Amino acid sequence: MTTTRIARAFHLTARPTGFPTPDLFALTESPLPAPAPGQALVENLYLSVDPYHREEMDEGWELNAPLEGRAVGRVTASRDPGLAEGDLVLHRRGWRTHALVTAGTDGTRLLPSYEGVPLTAHLSILGGTGLTAYVALTRVLELRPGQDLFVSAAAGGVGTAVGRIARLLGAGRIVGSAGSAAKTARLTSELGFDAAFDYHDGPVGELLAKAAPDGIDAAVDNVGGDHLEGTIAAMREFGRIAWVGAIAQYHAAHRPPPAPRNLFDVVGKSLRLEGVLVRNHRDAQGELEDLLVPRLRTGRIAPDVTVVDGFERTVDGFLGMLRGENTGKMLIRTAGR
Amino acid sequence: MTTTRIARAFHLTARPTGFPTPDLFALTESPLPAPAPGQALVENLYLSVDPYHREEMDEGWELNAPLEGRAVGRVTASRDPGLAEGDLVLHRRGWRTHALVTAGTDGTRLLPSYEGVPLTAHLSILGGTGLTAYVALTRVLELRPGQDLFVSAAAGGVGTAVGRIARLLGAGRIVGSAGSAAKTARLTSELGFDAAFDYHDGPVGELLAKAAPDGIDAAVDNVGGDHLEGTIAAMREFGRIAWVGAIAQYHAAHRPPPAPRNLFDVVGKSLRLEGVLVRNHRDAQGELEDLLVPRLRTGRIAPDVTVVDGFERTVDGFLGMLRGENTGKMLIRTAGR
């Protein structure tokens, strides 16, 4: 199955200041490694590039070493009794064409054989973005049928998953924000949203008030800052906000997003604002799969992804994701497929 | 039982700009009214003066009319079949010596005959401040035994009730902030707190970090601004903050309190920030009484109150409360007792 004797990997060569540039990354080559006892060699098929990788550039990732990220690959040689040649695995040794893994350690797991489920689903709606969306909706918002929902950065990986899953949970009106007219058009025409606005078109508070004139019961906020402020303003009494991150902050090299000026309305409207980190909710993975796998198999839903083709374009895909060029989850398809 | 033929009442004569002054109030006199059919005449014994009355000065209270506030009084004449002479009632016609009330309307209710329970309890730990504390601890924080708690404005009406009730619920370490060394001394010597600090002694974040070096699991915040920021900083992962108001804001004539600069840590530490308005939780009154009345009867706990003597000093008591001169709930004892 192996198509090459060379393994390629991206390294980070320097820390960024501000928005990252391609020259901070280096594409390295090395001979294909051989698995030691207990290891399997995996040829990666899809790589995930994520907003949190921007943070990893600042302090998580080591310089001049292979980078870490989620990936799906196929076992091409195995000395791990838990993995056989041909097995599909989900693991964390992304940003490279080949990886040595061991089942059950460091996040490596054999993919369930869900016939009919696209591989890309495991890095999108069944992966971290889907689980984030599911946990935000079910555990934090405890969304009830008929409740009206706002989703910021709605065309992104988490946002599209929120839209899909909220619809399955019986949400009422679903409103999303995105960064271009093309994306807002796709939100309403393809992605199941009832209304959408481009946040460049004015103050978020005003745009949201127009898109949801009767207010909202719940929100999943990916952005913070003015989006959070507009969300608080649009909230009905007892509304809940699941705060899953602040994409804007990753771009700003750790300048905190401005706090909403109307934060005190959390008291006046008895609101709940709660932070969600998916790493604390891995136990919900089974529930998520129970909900989605039957629908993915029948094609009732499909993963919303933007796929960049070619391992050598990984950095392009990553930077494009940071610029918001994707609709749905941004993935890299390596040439090895 | 009536000790006078004259009814006295405070009116508001003008709206304040900034911190209110005594000249905005006028003490009026009128002949004692006679109850119409369905009404009872009550002679007030205790009046409640509250932070929210500062807001009422801006827009709730009518000018040149008797003001509204909680009071406990005794029926001196009744044409209401639900009330008999001598009955004790809780009602909303405070800020005056006598009031015409009707049982079951406009918040008027016959006080249960809890022998041994001080009358002041009904305007403090069994009243709105106690119910606020109870709901914040049980419904919002869902405080579990052993959890460490921070209470801002801890020496006030809500704060002292939080301390008492949290102890009954099995809280771990209870830390409070207050505005003077005398108050912090009382918090630890009399009011059941394990540690306390005077927020004038430095940045709240630093003072709290010193008083709770291992962090906190839960907080009831009355203040907002730098107190909320310090609270977020001290929170352990999954911590919860019940936000019950922003006393500072009432003083500042509607300038919102500064939002915490570390708000994004709500995501990073998976925190929950939730607003509490006691008016949405009146159904918890029975639970509160079940918890406290047996302990009030035996004297195991006593209402924490500061009582200003004399109806004519109502405005002094109110302004003193806004300046933080009380420990526990600020009440006025009318001369009529």
Boltz contact constraints between the chains, C-beta under 6 A:
constraints:
  - contact:
      token1: [A, 243]
      token2: [B, 266]
      max_distance: 6.0
  - contact:
      token1: [A, 243]
      token2: [B, 267]
      max_distance: 6.0
  - contact:
      token1: [A, 246]
      token2: [B, 264]
      max_distance: 6.0
  - contact:
      token1: [A, 256]
      token2: [B, 264]
      max_distance: 6.0
  - contact:
      token1: [A, 259]
      token2: [B, 259]
      max_distance: 6.0
  - contact:
      token1: [A, 259]
      token2: [B, 263]
      max_distance: 6.0
  - contact:
      token1: [A, 263]
      token2: [B, 259]
      max_distance: 6.0
  - contact:
      token1: [A, 264]
      token2: [B, 246]
      max_distance: 6.0
  - contact:
      token1: [A, 264]
      token2: [B, 256]
      max_distance: 6.0
  - contact:
      token1: [A, 266]
      token2: [B, 243]
      max_distance: 6.0
  - contact:
      token1: [A, 266]
      token2: [B, 275]
      max_distance: 6.0
  - contact:
      token1: [A, 267]
      token2: [B, 243]
      max_distance: 6.0
  - contact:
      token1: [A, 267]
      token2: [B, 275]
      max_distance: 6.0
  - contact:
      token1: [A, 270]
      token2: [B, 275]
      max_distance: 6.0
  - contact:
      token1: [A, 270]
      token2: [B, 277]
      max_distance: 6.0
  - contact:
      token1: [A, 270]
      token2: [B, 280]
      max_distance: 6.0
  - contact:
      token1: [A, 271]
      token2: [B, 275]
      max_distance: 6.0
  - contact:
      token1: [A, 272]
      token2: [B, 274]
      max_distance: 6.0
  - contact:
      token1: [A, 273]
      token2: [B, 273]
      max_distance: 6.0
  - contact:
      token1: [A, 274]
      token2: [B, 272]
      max_distance: 6.0
  - contact:
      token1: [A, 275]
      token2: [B, 266]
      max_distance: 6.0
  - contact:
      token1: [A, 275]
      token2: [B, 267]
      max_distance: 6.0
  - contact:
      token1: [A, 275]
      token2: [B, 270]
      max_distance: 6.0
  - contact:
      token1: [A, 275]
      token2: [B, 271]
      max_distance: 6.0
  - contact:
      token1: [A, 277]
      token2: [B, 270]
      max_distance: 6.0
  - contact:
      token1: [A, 280]
      token2: [B, 270]
      max_distance: 6.0
